């Protein structure tokens, strides 16, 4: 809904973050390439890594709510 519907585009999404291992690496790659993405974050992880969420926001990415936690399904 954020792009021109007359142009072909690919949407990059990342789920279940943020955290301190892969999130910074992903953000660095996106910055180098000049690409924006959507991060669907988990509330428990946001509470644990609030600065990562702020970084995602500051760097201009979209943020979506994945859920508060991710229960283990059997």
Secondary structure, DSSP 8 states (H G I E B T S, - for coil): --S-TTS-----EEEEE--SSHHHHHHHHHHHHT---EEEEEHHHHHH-HHHHHHHHHTT-EEEEEES------
